[in-house]
Amino acid sequence: MLFDHTKTGELMSRLNNDVVGAQSALTGTFITILTNIVTVVTTLFI
């Protein structure tokens, strides 16, 4: 992709989609880690 031939709107759209994708990945990872911690702690104290 050449930045001098690509419309600003297209670049902004791609950047926004990348940010949303990264947010989703991090949120999903955080929830998984939290769930696993709760599972381990619960298992240890049962």
Steps between C-alpha positions, in 0.01 A plus 500: 500500500636839406403773741517773236247317279258381769210718608509631856162345578623156398809533721288617794258210448783246497658654809166502683438135409847408627437679831161334543655161424777558754247610762292187442805276525618662823154496656453133411843414637436690824167325554660160435785568743258621768278195451800267526620668820157465658487135394842424649424680828161328527656161429768551765248584773239233432 
